[in-house]
Amino acid sequence: MKVVLFTPRSGSTYTAKKLAQEHNLEYANEIFFSGPWPENRQPNYEEMYNNYFDILINGLDKYKDTVVKITPQQIRNICSRKNIKFTMFFKMLKPHTSKFYFCVRENLSDQLKSLYALMALSNDIPDNKTIEEFAHMSWEGTKFLPHNEQYLEQAKYIIQADLEMLSVMYNKTPDDKKQLLIYENWADINDKYTREIEFEKDVFNMDLKLNNYFEF
């Protein structure tokens, strides 16, 4: 199993699918997916996290020939629900993983803007689209997003908390078992989907820098 550990909006889907193709593996997507969901698609959270914990304890073998994606936010959610430390989660994941790929983004302000938009638009996901499909689709015209301070602060927290957790996991992983993938180093702007958005307020500055967490 190859594991793509990623911060949101960092090219993880492209990376995981490319790895699956290169290594003749199946793309298994996010095996611990935890949102965002539209209001009309909210899951039974207790049942969902019980299932996820069972996968962590008993079910990872079935993913041995796959590439999976996991976010720190998903790890935090499972650990909080099951009262375990994230280092224990990582310890249980390691024996099943041949290599970890850490997907991050250097321009954290652009990342914040992209994550904020996804959160703000989550209730607009068409019924015939999965959340992953919506997150990567283009559209015509311009969507206007009114300012939502709650989404902004939540997105900032997610990015910072994700980087903190990923940096610990990265430093605890042997060099031959990890690879750091910085979005700006490989992404081709010509291949990006088109999704024009007008924000009521352009308030997406981040006081953090990626090199506070990783050496590159």
GUVO-843494 format. One line per field, with one value per residue: residue number from 1; residue in three letters; x, y, z of N, C-alpha, C in turn. Coordinates in nm, 4 decimals. Example, Ala and Ser with C-alpha at 12.3 -4.5 7.8 and 13.67 -1.06 7.14 Angstrom:
n = (1	2)
res = (ALA	SER)
n_c1 = (1.3190	1.2850)
n_c2 = (-0.5690	-0.2250)
n_c3 = (0.7800	0.7080)
ca_c1 = (1.2300	1.3670)
ca_c2 = (-0.4500	-0.1060)
ca_c3 = (0.7800	0.7140)
c_c1 = (1.3200	1.2900)
c_c2 = (-0.3300	0.0030)
c_c3 = (0.7800	0.7870)
# end
This chain:
n = (1	2	3	4	5	6	7	8	9	10	11	12	13	14	15	16	17	18	19	20	21	22	23	24	25	26	27	28	29	30	31	32	33	34	35	36	37	38	39	40	41	42	43	44	45	46	47	48	49	50	51	52	53	54	55	56	57	58	59	60	61	62	63	64	65	66	67	68	69	70	71	72	73	74	75	76	77	78	79	80	81	82	83	84	85	86	87	88	89	90	91	92	93	94	95	96	97	98	99	100	101	102	103	104	105	106	107	108	109	110	111	112	113	114	115	116	117	118	119	120	121	122	123	124	125	126	127	128	129	130	131	132	133	134	135	136	137	138	139	140	141	142	143	144	145	146	147	148	149	150	151	152	153	154	155	156	157	158	159	160	161	162	163	164	165	166	167	168	169	170	171	172	173	174	175	176	177	178	179	180	181	182	183	184	185	186	187	188	189	190	191	192	193	194	195	196	197	198	199	200	201	202	203	204	205	206	207	208	209	210	211	212	213	214	215	216)
res = (MET	LYS	VAL	VAL	LEU	PHE	THR	PRO	ARG	SER	GLY	SER	THR	TYR	THR	ALA	LYS	LYS	LEU	ALA	GLN	GLU	HIS	ASN	LEU	GLU	TYR	ALA	ASN	GLU	ILE	PHE	PHE	SER	GLY	PRO	TRP	PRO	GLU	ASN	ARG	GLN	PRO	ASN	TYR	GLU	GLU	MET	TYR	ASN	ASN	TYR	PHE	ASP	ILE	LEU	ILE	ASN	GLY	LEU	ASP	LYS	TYR	LYS	ASP	THR	VAL	VAL	LYS	ILE	THR	PRO	GLN	GLN	ILE	ARG	ASN	ILE	CYS	SER	ARG	LYS	ASN	ILE	LYS	PHE	THR	MET	PHE	PHE	LYS	MET	LEU	LYS	PRO	HIS	THR	SER	LYS	PHE	TYR	PHE	CYS	VAL	ARG	GLU	ASN	LEU	SER	ASP	GLN	LEU	LYS	SER	LEU	TYR	ALA	LEU	MET	ALA	LEU	SER	ASN	ASP	ILE	PRO	ASP	ASN	LYS	THR	ILE	GLU	GLU	PHE	ALA	HIS	MET	SER	TRP	GLU	GLY	THR	LYS	PHE	LEU	PRO	HIS	ASN	GLU	GLN	TYR	LEU	GLU	GLN	ALA	LYS	TYR	ILE	ILE	GLN	ALA	ASP	LEU	GLU	MET	LEU	SER	VAL	MET	TYR	ASN	LYS	THR	PRO	ASP	ASP	LYS	LYS	GLN	LEU	LEU	ILE	TYR	GLU	ASN	TRP	ALA	ASP	ILE	ASN	ASP	LYS	TYR	THR	ARG	GLU	ILE	GLU	PHE	GLU	LYS	ASP	VAL	PHE	ASN	MET	ASP	LEU	LYS	LEU	ASN	ASN	TYR	PHE	GLU	PHE)
n_c1 = (0.0847	0.0558	0.0681	-0.0798	-0.0361	-0.1882	-0.2314	-0.5242	-0.6268	-0.3880	-0.3073	-0.3396	-0.5090	-0.4430	-0.1763	-0.2021	-0.3461	-0.1673	0.0506	-0.0713	-0.1099	0.1558	0.2673	0.1119	-0.1144	-0.4234	-0.6348	-0.7527	-0.8666	-0.9907	-0.9817	-1.0749	-1.2689	-1.4082	-1.5710	-1.5941	-1.9572	-2.2651	-2.5542	-2.7707	-2.6638	-2.5536	-2.3764	-2.4218	-2.2454	-2.1342	-2.1555	-2.0026	-1.7407	-1.6878	-1.6704	-1.4476	-1.2474	-1.2414	-1.1437	-0.8847	-0.7826	-0.8320	-0.8622	-0.6771	-0.5224	-0.6603	-0.6106	-0.3624	-0.2659	-0.3020	-0.3282	-0.3788	-0.5464	-0.5030	-0.5967	-0.4608	-0.6707	-0.8687	-0.7388	-0.7219	-0.9956	-1.0725	-0.9015	-0.9865	-1.2499	-1.2074	-1.0369	-0.7515	-0.3980	-0.2527	-0.0065	-0.0201	-0.2106	-0.0584	0.1464	0.0084	-0.0517	0.1890	0.3123	0.1743	0.2347	0.4205	0.5395	0.5310	0.3796	0.4035	0.1952	0.1999	0.1606	0.3231	0.2488	0.0636	-0.1423	-0.2857	-0.3680	-0.5326	-0.7373	-0.8450	-0.9335	-1.1184	-1.3084	-1.4016	-1.5225	-1.7209	-1.8765	-1.9826	-2.2491	-2.3586	-2.3150	-2.3996	-2.6615	-2.5964	-2.3247	-2.0199	-1.8388	-1.5659	-1.5656	-1.6932	-1.5087	-1.3103	-1.4125	-1.4809	-1.6384	-1.8638	-1.8699	-1.8894	-1.8775	-2.0118	-1.8959	-2.0106	-1.8683	-1.7593	-1.6830	-1.6554	-1.6003	-1.3560	-1.1835	-1.1929	-1.0782	-0.8189	-0.7325	-0.7369	-0.5364	-0.3022	-0.2983	-0.2861	-0.0358	0.1320	0.0891	0.1620	0.4324	0.5454	0.4920	0.6353	0.8987	0.9266	0.9496	1.1497	1.4025	1.4018	1.1431	0.9743	0.8469	0.8553	0.6244	0.5848	0.3395	0.3702	0.6039	0.5587	0.3072	0.1164	0.0028	-0.1533	-0.2990	-0.4888	-0.8224	-1.0963	-1.2398	-1.3980	-1.4151	-1.5594	-1.4734	-1.6227	-1.4625	-1.1156	-0.9273	-0.7102	-0.4579	-0.1826	0.0025	0.1923	0.4692	0.5731	0.8300	0.8659	0.7918	0.8885	1.2007	1.3383)
n_c2 = (-0.1196	0.2168	0.5353	0.8450	1.1237	1.4225	1.7798	1.9870	2.0644	2.0324	1.8945	1.6212	1.4205	1.4000	1.3216	1.0733	0.9164	0.9144	0.7783	0.5311	0.4494	0.4394	0.2367	0.0216	-0.0175	-0.0128	0.2706	0.3870	0.6044	0.8198	0.6553	0.7084	0.9058	1.2164	1.4351	1.7691	1.7545	1.8158	1.9656	1.7974	1.5463	1.4367	1.1996	0.9063	0.9658	0.8289	0.5581	0.5654	0.6362	0.4242	0.2207	0.3107	0.2937	0.0216	-0.0564	0.0490	-0.1093	-0.3760	-0.3955	-0.3060	-0.4684	-0.5334	-0.3280	-0.3556	-0.3586	-0.1051	0.2559	0.4873	0.7727	0.9997	1.2435	1.4681	1.5834	1.3864	1.1888	1.3174	1.3333	1.0610	0.9797	1.1457	1.0610	0.7989	0.8174	0.7989	0.8581	1.0461	0.9547	0.6866	0.6026	0.6441	0.4648	0.2234	0.2320	0.2223	-0.0483	-0.1494	0.0006	0.0752	0.3047	0.6529	0.9447	1.2851	1.5393	1.8776	2.2367	2.5268	2.7953	2.9193	3.0995	3.0920	2.8299	2.8471	3.0107	2.8416	2.6208	2.7457	2.8255	2.5750	2.4791	2.6739	2.6338	2.3835	2.3123	2.3413	2.1247	1.9212	1.6717	1.4558	1.4356	1.3283	1.4288	1.4447	1.4630	1.7099	1.8764	1.8932	1.9912	2.2063	2.5239	2.7406	3.0981	3.3167	3.2576	3.4049	3.4584	3.5262	3.6733	3.4574	3.4292	3.2165	2.9923	3.0831	3.0974	2.8310	2.7050	2.8120	2.7032	2.4267	2.4040	2.4876	2.3056	2.0652	2.0838	2.0860	1.8271	1.6645	1.7290	1.6162	1.3435	1.3108	1.3513	1.1303	0.9249	0.7017	0.7997	0.6525	0.5742	0.7777	1.0678	1.4045	1.6127	1.9018	2.1142	2.3424	2.2827	2.0961	2.1200	2.2041	2.4962	2.5200	2.2917	2.3116	2.3154	2.5272	2.7693	3.0282	3.2591	3.5082	3.6784	3.8167	3.9398	3.9752	3.8134	3.6391	3.5950	3.4183	3.3733	3.1860	2.9812	2.7351	2.6329	2.6485	2.4076	2.2008	2.1005	2.2034)
n_c3 = (0.0000	-0.0890	0.0557	0.0380	0.2084	0.2891	0.2696	0.2290	-0.1068	-0.2527	-0.4744	-0.4423	-0.5454	-0.8183	-0.7830	-0.6441	-0.8293	-1.0406	-0.9232	-0.8824	-1.1458	-1.2398	-1.0821	-1.1238	-0.9588	-0.7728	-0.7533	-0.4585	-0.3407	-0.0755	0.2132	0.4606	0.4483	0.5479	0.4910	0.3315	0.3524	0.1760	0.3346	0.3035	0.2867	0.5103	0.7075	0.9230	1.1867	1.4081	1.3367	1.1033	1.1936	1.3621	1.1730	1.0310	1.2246	1.2620	1.0143	1.0351	1.2423	1.1636	0.8856	0.6907	0.5314	0.3002	0.1326	0.0248	-0.2363	-0.3394	-0.3873	-0.1437	0.0007	0.2685	0.5044	0.7530	0.8985	0.8886	1.0346	1.2830	1.3447	1.3722	1.5793	1.7856	1.8228	1.9032	2.1078	2.0953	2.0450	1.7748	1.6999	1.7597	1.5733	1.3402	1.3875	1.3639	1.0981	0.9608	0.9268	0.7105	0.4946	0.2108	0.1168	0.2009	0.0791	0.0924	0.0416	-0.0120	-0.0067	-0.1177	-0.1451	0.0792	0.1104	-0.1308	-0.1070	0.1176	0.0167	-0.1812	-0.0287	0.1407	-0.0503	-0.1402	0.0933	0.1317	-0.0910	-0.0604	-0.0156	-0.2601	-0.4175	-0.6856	-0.6972	-0.8538	-0.8456	-0.6994	-0.4036	-0.4528	-0.7333	-0.7648	-0.6395	-0.8267	-1.0596	-1.3416	-1.4221	-1.6030	-1.6282	-1.3371	-0.9935	-0.7026	-0.3785	-0.0665	0.2299	0.4907	0.8065	0.9816	0.8175	0.7158	0.9410	1.0188	0.7967	0.8064	1.0478	0.9850	0.7843	0.9232	1.1435	1.0026	0.8740	1.0959	1.2029	0.9825	0.9553	1.1834	1.1363	0.9007	0.9884	1.1463	0.9742	0.7888	0.5493	0.3092	0.2907	0.2369	0.0626	-0.0220	-0.1705	-0.3307	-0.4318	-0.6061	-0.7358	-0.9298	-1.0482	-1.3344	-1.4552	-1.6795	-1.6891	-1.4992	-1.3681	-1.4676	-1.2723	-1.1985	-0.9384	-0.7414	-0.4579	-0.1707	0.0223	0.0082	0.1923	0.2531	0.3595	0.4976	0.7883	0.8098	0.6978	0.4638	0.4966	0.7665	0.8602	0.6995	0.5588	0.2599)
ca_c1 = (0.0000	0.1197	-0.0205	-0.0632	-0.0787	-0.1966	-0.3103	-0.6268	-0.6011	-0.2439	-0.2813	-0.3283	-0.5805	-0.3565	-0.0594	-0.2397	-0.3824	-0.0428	0.1235	-0.1413	-0.0812	0.2984	0.3031	0.0124	-0.1944	-0.5584	-0.6562	-0.8590	-0.9217	-0.9787	-1.0472	-1.1324	-1.3279	-1.4911	-1.6358	-1.7261	-2.0784	-2.3805	-2.6403	-2.8647	-2.5922	-2.4806	-2.3751	-2.4300	-2.1039	-2.0900	-2.1378	-1.8928	-1.6104	-1.6696	-1.6238	-1.3116	-1.1557	-1.2302	-1.0507	-0.7502	-0.7401	-0.8461	-0.8955	-0.5822	-0.4644	-0.7308	-0.5615	-0.2187	-0.2315	-0.3690	-0.2803	-0.4860	-0.5254	-0.5455	-0.5635	-0.4485	-0.8022	-0.9337	-0.6705	-0.7664	-1.1348	-1.0766	-0.8341	-1.0719	-1.3667	-1.1658	-0.9509	-0.6151	-0.3073	-0.2289	0.1150	-0.0633	-0.2700	0.0519	0.2167	-0.0709	-0.0519	0.3223	0.3466	0.1007	0.2665	0.5533	0.5967	0.4429	0.3982	0.3505	0.1553	0.1832	0.1559	0.4088	0.1711	-0.0427	-0.2547	-0.3657	-0.4292	-0.6420	-0.8461	-0.9048	-1.0055	-1.2336	-1.4082	-1.4620	-1.6107	-1.8351	-1.9591	-2.0163	-2.3933	-2.3988	-2.2756	-2.5156	-2.6931	-2.5364	-2.1792	-1.9556	-1.7660	-1.4388	-1.5922	-1.7210	-1.3859	-1.2192	-1.4849	-1.4796	-1.7712	-1.8647	-1.9147	-1.8256	-1.9570	-1.9847	-1.8992	-2.0116	-1.7693	-1.8028	-1.5693	-1.6414	-1.5285	-1.2193	-1.1062	-1.1835	-0.9810	-0.6866	-0.6981	-0.7102	-0.4061	-0.1951	-0.2966	-0.2414	0.1089	0.1977	0.0853	0.2399	0.5757	0.5839	0.4899	0.7450	1.0247	0.9303	0.9530	1.2830	1.4160	1.3680	1.0013	0.8949	0.8781	0.7839	0.5791	0.5373	0.2496	0.4219	0.7206	0.5234	0.1763	0.1136	-0.1137	-0.2370	-0.3823	-0.5832	-0.9599	-1.1376	-1.3489	-1.3890	-1.4846	-1.5427	-1.4867	-1.6647	-1.3443	-0.9913	-0.8623	-0.6556	-0.3160	-0.1414	0.1267	0.2795	0.5480	0.5922	0.9626	0.8616	0.7540	0.9667	1.3221	1.3394)
ca_c2 = (0.0000	0.3471	0.6283	0.9873	1.2072	1.5503	1.8948	2.0083	2.1444	2.0245	1.8060	1.4829	1.3265	1.3794	1.2460	0.9352	0.8462	0.8959	0.6707	0.4051	0.4128	0.4073	0.1154	-0.0811	-0.0368	0.0427	0.3964	0.3598	0.7315	0.8482	0.5441	0.7594	1.0346	1.2739	1.5594	1.8230	1.7074	1.9053	1.9434	1.6878	1.4188	1.4103	1.0564	0.8661	0.9809	0.7232	0.4364	0.5865	0.6302	0.2857	0.1459	0.3543	0.2392	-0.1214	-0.0667	0.0740	-0.2212	-0.5092	-0.3995	-0.2423	-0.5675	-0.5360	-0.2168	-0.3765	-0.3324	0.0193	0.3858	0.5495	0.9109	1.0266	1.3778	1.4819	1.6098	1.2558	1.1231	1.3845	1.2964	0.9231	0.9738	1.2118	0.9747	0.6727	0.8508	0.7510	0.9599	1.0292	0.8752	0.5472	0.5826	0.6345	0.3397	0.1129	0.2449	0.1996	-0.1827	-0.1805	0.1033	0.0635	0.4388	0.7658	1.0626	1.3996	1.6436	2.0066	2.3510	2.6321	2.9189	2.8864	3.1907	3.0319	2.7092	2.8920	3.0580	2.7261	2.5430	2.8273	2.8169	2.4417	2.4720	2.7625	2.5826	2.2421	2.2902	2.3537	2.0047	1.8573	1.5378	1.3522	1.4447	1.3007	1.5454	1.4505	1.5146	1.8524	1.9466	1.9029	2.0267	2.3446	2.5775	2.8634	3.2132	3.3483	3.2397	3.5043	3.4012	3.6220	3.6408	3.3754	3.4286	3.0831	2.9103	3.1321	3.0548	2.6848	2.6694	2.8452	2.6023	2.2988	2.4091	2.4905	2.1794	1.9605	2.0956	2.0443	1.6817	1.6034	1.7463	1.5147	1.2134	1.3115	1.3359	0.9974	0.8275	0.6893	0.8688	0.5662	0.5420	0.9005	1.1656	1.5313	1.6613	2.0391	2.1399	2.4410	2.2280	2.0049	2.1481	2.2810	2.5841	2.5003	2.1734	2.3348	2.3369	2.6670	2.7929	3.1689	3.2913	3.6424	3.6768	3.9446	3.9953	3.9035	3.8148	3.5042	3.5936	3.3248	3.4153	3.0685	2.9456	2.5902	2.5939	2.6351	2.2697	2.1066	2.1481	2.1712)
ca_c3 = (0.0000	-0.0884	0.1246	0.0116	0.3202	0.2186	0.3105	0.1269	-0.2265	-0.2786	-0.5876	-0.3944	-0.6329	-0.9347	-0.7372	-0.6117	-0.9532	-1.1162	-0.8565	-0.9102	-1.2846	-1.2540	-1.0083	-1.1543	-0.8394	-0.7787	-0.6821	-0.3609	-0.2934	0.0677	0.2824	0.5859	0.4088	0.6545	0.4509	0.3680	0.2886	0.1758	0.4495	0.2779	0.2726	0.6346	0.7407	1.0634	1.2220	1.4994	1.2568	1.0092	1.2608	1.4069	1.0560	1.0004	1.3250	1.2324	0.9012	1.0864	1.3264	1.1026	0.7438	0.5994	0.4396	0.1713	0.0506	0.0032	-0.3767	-0.3747	-0.3404	-0.0657	0.0439	0.4056	0.5511	0.8983	0.9567	0.9063	1.1463	1.4060	1.3726	1.4217	1.7095	1.8835	1.8490	1.9639	2.2215	2.0781	1.9958	1.6315	1.6831	1.7598	1.4409	1.2450	1.4173	1.3085	0.9527	0.9042	0.8782	0.5877	0.3952	0.1504	0.1068	0.2284	-0.0045	0.1653	-0.0532	0.0535	-0.0970	-0.0642	-0.1377	0.1736	0.0891	-0.2385	-0.0521	0.2037	-0.0694	-0.2472	0.0715	0.1807	-0.1571	-0.1380	0.2093	0.1103	-0.2018	-0.0382	-0.0251	-0.4006	-0.4907	-0.7504	-0.6461	-0.9385	-0.8376	-0.5713	-0.3540	-0.5249	-0.8674	-0.7535	-0.6000	-0.9405	-1.1812	-1.3867	-1.4545	-1.6817	-1.5526	-1.2100	-0.8719	-0.5990	-0.2443	0.0439	0.3320	0.6029	0.8974	1.0397	0.7197	0.7043	1.0576	1.0147	0.6933	0.8595	1.1492	0.9190	0.7176	1.0228	1.2186	0.9108	0.8553	1.2206	1.2132	0.8748	0.9795	1.2821	1.0687	0.8058	1.0616	1.2061	0.8653	0.7276	0.4206	0.1959	0.2973	0.2267	-0.0424	-0.0073	-0.3007	-0.3176	-0.5452	-0.7009	-0.8053	-1.0383	-1.1088	-1.4591	-1.4477	-1.7983	-1.6687	-1.3906	-1.4067	-1.4666	-1.1789	-1.1617	-0.8149	-0.6873	-0.3131	-0.1135	0.0862	-0.0214	0.3248	0.2564	0.3971	0.6018	0.8536	0.8161	0.5801	0.4564	0.5480	0.9122	0.8909	0.6199	0.4949	0.1165)
c_c1 = (0.0880	0.0205	0.0174	-0.1235	-0.0779	-0.2731	-0.4107	-0.5779	-0.4522	-0.2094	-0.2761	-0.3967	-0.4980	-0.2378	-0.0934	-0.2732	-0.2588	0.0410	0.0609	-0.1102	0.0638	0.3349	0.2021	-0.0688	-0.3333	-0.5629	-0.7758	-0.9174	-0.9002	-1.0538	-1.1073	-1.2024	-1.4229	-1.5446	-1.5418	-1.8401	-2.1794	-2.4709	-2.7338	-2.7961	-2.5135	-2.4894	-2.4103	-2.2854	-2.0539	-2.0632	-2.0176	-1.7569	-1.5840	-1.6157	-1.4790	-1.2107	-1.1360	-1.1368	-0.9074	-0.6967	-0.7322	-0.8487	-0.7960	-0.5217	-0.5316	-0.6872	-0.4152	-0.1754	-0.2963	-0.2841	-0.3976	-0.4461	-0.5790	-0.5055	-0.5412	-0.5824	-0.8777	-0.8714	-0.7148	-0.9074	-1.1443	-1.0147	-0.9186	-1.1892	-1.3278	-1.0653	-0.8132	-0.5293	-0.2794	-0.1003	0.0836	-0.1283	-0.1587	0.1284	0.1420	-0.0711	0.0795	0.3484	0.2804	0.1437	0.4082	0.6210	0.4885	0.4805	0.3279	0.3221	0.1253	0.1864	0.2372	0.3350	0.0485	-0.1625	-0.3445	-0.4365	-0.5488	-0.7616	-0.9193	-0.9866	-1.1300	-1.3449	-1.4779	-1.5603	-1.7374	-1.9306	-2.0118	-2.1667	-2.4463	-2.3633	-2.3989	-2.5366	-2.6258	-2.3842	-2.1314	-1.8804	-1.6314	-1.4590	-1.6155	-1.5939	-1.2913	-1.2901	-1.4686	-1.6229	-1.7552	-1.9159	-1.8407	-1.9232	-1.9145	-1.9981	-1.9008	-1.9148	-1.8319	-1.6826	-1.5456	-1.5651	-1.3811	-1.1333	-1.0893	-1.0797	-0.8388	-0.6412	-0.6590	-0.5709	-0.2926	-0.1849	-0.2478	-0.0901	0.1847	0.2015	0.1717	0.3893	0.6267	0.5923	0.6070	0.8780	1.0389	0.9383	1.0924	1.2868	1.3734	1.2202	0.9135	0.9397	0.7914	0.7517	0.5155	0.4637	0.3119	0.5403	0.6834	0.3936	0.1916	-0.0134	-0.2073	-0.3298	-0.4879	-0.7235	-0.9942	-1.2556	-1.3356	-1.4753	-1.4549	-1.5703	-1.5279	-1.5472	-1.2232	-0.9039	-0.7916	-0.5058	-0.2916	-0.0078	0.2284	0.3609	0.5746	0.7265	0.9732	0.8394	0.8393	1.0920	1.3197	1.4207)
c_c2 = (0.1244	0.4482	0.7718	1.0626	1.3517	1.6575	1.9232	2.0959	2.1481	1.9275	1.6594	1.3822	1.2951	1.2916	1.0994	0.8558	0.8197	0.7836	0.5349	0.3568	0.3674	0.2744	0.0023	-0.1198	0.0227	0.1739	0.3791	0.4862	0.7483	0.7418	0.5866	0.8934	1.0869	1.4119	1.6510	1.7589	1.8206	1.8712	1.8242	1.5521	1.3838	1.2622	1.0322	0.8617	0.8691	0.5937	0.4492	0.5723	0.4944	0.2007	0.1821	0.2959	0.0893	-0.1447	-0.0501	-0.0466	-0.3521	-0.5123	-0.3417	-0.3402	-0.5666	-0.4227	-0.2342	-0.3464	-0.2042	0.1406	0.4521	0.6912	0.9281	1.1695	1.3764	1.5090	1.4797	1.1808	1.1851	1.3415	1.1560	0.9145	1.0373	1.1233	0.8505	0.6912	0.7844	0.8670	0.9364	0.9518	0.7254	0.5112	0.5592	0.5043	0.2201	0.1144	0.1993	0.0580	-0.2193	-0.0930	0.0864	0.1995	0.5429	0.8821	1.1805	1.5128	1.7732	2.1166	2.4644	2.7643	2.8940	2.9795	3.1403	2.9068	2.7450	2.9363	2.9410	2.6414	2.6168	2.8167	2.6816	2.4285	2.5545	2.7095	2.4419	2.2148	2.3034	2.2298	1.9399	1.7150	1.4272	1.3562	1.4012	1.4268	1.5579	1.5059	1.6654	1.9315	1.9685	1.9432	2.1752	2.3926	2.7037	2.9777	3.2274	3.3268	3.3459	3.4394	3.5131	3.5777	3.5603	3.3575	3.2904	2.9905	2.9528	3.0829	2.9034	2.6403	2.6996	2.7405	2.4706	2.2989	2.4059	2.3591	2.0643	1.9648	2.0511	1.8921	1.6163	1.6170	1.6456	1.3773	1.2019	1.2854	1.1996	0.8861	0.8208	0.7506	0.7828	0.5282	0.6655	0.9848	1.2882	1.5853	1.7995	2.0783	2.2318	2.3886	2.1393	2.0422	2.2370	2.3651	2.5653	2.3802	2.1942	2.3567	2.4853	2.6835	2.9350	3.1957	3.4359	3.6370	3.8146	4.0166	3.9106	3.9087	3.6809	3.4997	3.4919	3.3720	3.3024	3.0557	2.7957	2.5491	2.6048	2.4897	2.1660	2.1754	2.1067	2.2762)
c_c3 = (0.0000	-0.0325	0.0894	0.1295	0.2717	0.2948	0.1989	0.0118	-0.2606	-0.3913	-0.5518	-0.4866	-0.7568	-0.8962	-0.7147	-0.7375	-1.0388	-1.0553	-0.8854	-1.0511	-1.3005	-1.1908	-1.0274	-1.0305	-0.8603	-0.6998	-0.5895	-0.2979	-0.1421	0.1472	0.4160	0.5613	0.5155	0.6194	0.3739	0.2903	0.2785	0.2949	0.4293	0.2607	0.3991	0.6725	0.8871	1.1142	1.3126	1.4237	1.1641	1.0781	1.3241	1.2929	1.0223	1.0991	1.3038	1.1140	0.9494	1.1634	1.2486	0.9499	0.6464	0.4995	0.3030	0.0788	0.0109	-0.1400	-0.4262	-0.3358	-0.2693	-0.0276	0.1867	0.4419	0.7025	0.9658	0.9817	1.0235	1.2784	1.4439	1.4317	1.5604	1.8185	1.9223	1.9279	2.0771	2.2118	2.0269	1.8476	1.6058	1.6849	1.6264	1.3384	1.2631	1.3590	1.1563	0.8910	0.8526	0.7453	0.4705	0.3420	0.1370	0.1345	0.1363	0.0632	0.0667	0.0214	-0.0520	-0.0368	-0.0498	-0.0502	0.1604	-0.0226	-0.1895	0.0361	0.1211	-0.1341	-0.1497	0.1177	0.0759	-0.1569	-0.0222	0.1864	0.0038	-0.1763	-0.0475	-0.1670	-0.4826	-0.5532	-0.6981	-0.7262	-0.9381	-0.6997	-0.5279	-0.4248	-0.6653	-0.8638	-0.7235	-0.7168	-1.0696	-1.2138	-1.4045	-1.5375	-1.5954	-1.4203	-1.0954	-0.7700	-0.4621	-0.1408	0.1522	0.4454	0.6956	0.9583	0.9448	0.7121	0.8205	1.0613	0.9128	0.7389	0.9603	1.0831	0.8563	0.8189	1.0981	1.1310	0.8927	0.9798	1.2318	1.1061	0.8997	1.0826	1.2159	0.9713	0.8761	1.1282	1.1008	0.8052	0.5883	0.3026	0.1920	0.2783	0.1079	-0.0203	-0.1455	-0.2815	-0.4456	-0.6498	-0.7814	-0.9238	-1.1107	-1.2320	-1.4586	-1.5670	-1.7835	-1.5613	-1.4451	-1.3939	-1.3729	-1.1252	-1.0387	-0.7772	-0.5375	-0.2632	-0.0471	0.0498	0.1039	0.3487	0.2844	0.5095	0.6580	0.8615	0.6886	0.5830	0.5163	0.7001	0.9545	0.8185	0.5677	0.3487	0.0434)
# end
